[in-house]
Amino acid sequence: MNGFAAHDLNEDAFGEKSNLKGGLQTFDAFPKTKPSYTTPSRRGGQWTILILAICTLFSLSEFLTWFKGTENHHFTVEKGVSHDLQLNLDAVIRMPCDTLHINIQDAAGDRVLASSMLTREPTNWKLWMDKRNYEREYQTLSREESGRLAAQEEDAHARHVLSELRRNSKKKFPKGPKMRWGENADSCRVYGSLEGNKVQGDFHITARGHGYADRQGHLDHSVFNFSHMITELSFGPHYPTILNPLDKTIATTESHYYKYQYFLSVVPTIYSKNQNFALDDLQDPQHRKTSSTNKNLIFTNQYAATSQSEPLPESPYLIPGIFFKYNIEPILLLISEERTGFMRLLIRLVNTVSGVIVTGGWIYQIGEWVGELRRKRARKSEGYLHGKMTE
C-alpha cells in the first residue's frame, strides 16, 4: 500500500509507540549520535587518548596557576600622618673613622648626629675588596652588576620576599672580615639603624672640619678618599634579605676632593600574601602594630636611585663627601599575592575539561565529514570512469 511494502517498510513503525503516553510520546530531548560515530575504531581511540592527555595537561596548568596565585599591584595615596622613618646603613668608606662626620639634615630643619647613633668600626679596605672578589675589576663588576639586578628584580615579588624573610628571620648586620696582624686600619665601616623624620632629607658623610665646625680642627685634604662600598642602604624596618638599588655597589676614585651624590625616591611598600585587607585598614597605624607579627604581611619601603659624581676644585665653599638626598613619595604600593577559592578552581576545571571535550568532538566530526565527502567524490569519479570504459 502506497508503495511501502515494496521497500520493506512497515507502516506501524511510523505510528505512536505503545510504551509512551501523552505529549512526551513524540518528544526526544536528547539528539541521537550517528551510528558511525559510536562504532569503535582505531582512529577514534587515538583521538580519545589525545583528548584525555590535553584535558590532563590543562587541568594541571589550572591547578598550578591556582596554587601559585596571582600577584597584584595596587597604588593609592598614603593616608594618615606618619612621623618617623628608620634608615639602615652598612657601608665602608676608605678613610679612618676619626676623620669622618656623619649627619642628617632634613626639611624640617632638624639635624641628626648619625655618628653617635651608628657603629663605626676600623677596618682595612683590601679585606673588603678581597671579600667581594674584585681582583679582576672590570669583569667582576659587570658580572656582579647583572647578578645584582637579577636578584633585585626577583625581590619585587611578594612570594620571594616573604619566603626569604621566613628563611632568614635575623635582622642583625653581618660581621665583617677580621683584620690580620700587621694590617693597617685605613678604612671605616659604618653600620646600624637610626630614626629620623619622615620628610625630605639629606644624609651625608663628610670629612672632619668641612661643612661643620670641629674642635679637632681642619683635616688635611691629602687624607681625603671617599671611595666607598655600600652593603646595604634601606628605609623602614631592617630586612637584610631584601635587595635595594644601592646594595652591593662600590665606587672608587683617585681624587681627594670628590663628591658623590645619590638621589633617592622612597615609596612606602606593603608585601602581602593570601591576606584580604583593605588599603585603608593597612594604612591605619594601629592595624600596622597588630600586624607586625604576621609573617604574611611586611611593611617596608622601596626606592629608586640616580647618582652623580664629580671632582671638585679645592675651595672652602665646596664640600666633598658622600650625599644621599632622599624624598618621600606620597603614594603607597601594595604588592599582594592572592589565591581564589577552591570552588572557583573546580568551576574553572569543569569549564576547561568540558571545553576541550566539546571542541575535540567538533573537530573529530568535522574530520569525519571531510573524510566522508572525499570518499564520496572518489567513488563518483571511479564510477564515471568505469562506466565510460565499459561503453
Secondary structure as GFF3:
##gff-version 3
##sequence-region A 1 391
A	DSSP	three_ten_helix	5	7	.	.	.	ID=ss1
A	DSSP	three_ten_helix	11	14	.	.	.	ID=ss2
A	DSSP	three_ten_helix	22	26	.	.	.	ID=ss3
A	DSSP	alpha_helix	35	38	.	.	.	ID=ss4
A	DSSP	alpha_helix	42	68	.	.	.	ID=ss5
A	DSSP	beta_strand	70	77	.	.	.	ID=ss6
A	DSSP	beta_strand	84	93	.	.	.	ID=ss7
A	DSSP	three_ten_helix	97	99	.	.	.	ID=ss8
A	DSSP	beta_strand	100	106	.	.	.	ID=ss9
A	DSSP	beta_strand	111	112	.	.	.	ID=ss10
A	DSSP	alpha_helix	114	117	.	.	.	ID=ss11
A	DSSP	beta_strand	119	123	.	.	.	ID=ss12
A	DSSP	alpha_helix	125	131	.	.	.	ID=ss13
A	DSSP	alpha_helix	137	154	.	.	.	ID=ss14
A	DSSP	alpha_helix	158	167	.	.	.	ID=ss15
A	DSSP	beta_strand	187	197	.	.	.	ID=ss16
A	DSSP	beta_strand	201	207	.	.	.	ID=ss17
A	DSSP	three_ten_helix	221	223	.	.	.	ID=ss18
A	DSSP	beta_strand	228	235	.	.	.	ID=ss19
A	DSSP	beta_strand	249	251	.	.	.	ID=ss20
A	DSSP	beta_strand	258	273	.	.	.	ID=ss21
A	DSSP	alpha_helix	279	282	.	.	.	ID=ss22
A	DSSP	alpha_helix	285	290	.	.	.	ID=ss23
A	DSSP	beta_strand	297	311	.	.	.	ID=ss24
A	DSSP	beta_strand	321	328	.	.	.	ID=ss25
A	DSSP	beta_strand	331	338	.	.	.	ID=ss26
A	DSSP	alpha_helix	342	390	.	.	.	ID=ss27
###
